Amino acid sequence: MQGLLIGCLFVSIALFTVVFIDYLHQESKNNYIEWDVKTLTSGDYSVEFDIPKEFYDKFIEEEGPNKDPGMTMIVHFRNWISSQMEFRLT
């Protein structure tokens, strides 16, 4: 009878330990997600790359005449490069 009681006690402790460790694991995952959301910056979703002078000069030659009259060249370039990136990535 004592062996059965001791066996049940150890099984109960083992099950409690497994459930408690799983609870701590899930709690730490939730805390990490909450921390990640709180520390989100625009840099997490930004792309930065170098543009050689030759590339920009070629853009001015080919796409410069297509810009709207009231728009600066740099704004036209920004819109053009964004649309090209979106087109090629989709």
PyMOL commands that set and color helices and strands:
alter all, ss='L'
color gray80, all
select helices_A, chain A and resi 2-38+42-45+53-66+73-89
alter helices_A, ss='H'
color red, helices_A
deselect
rebuild
show_as cartoon
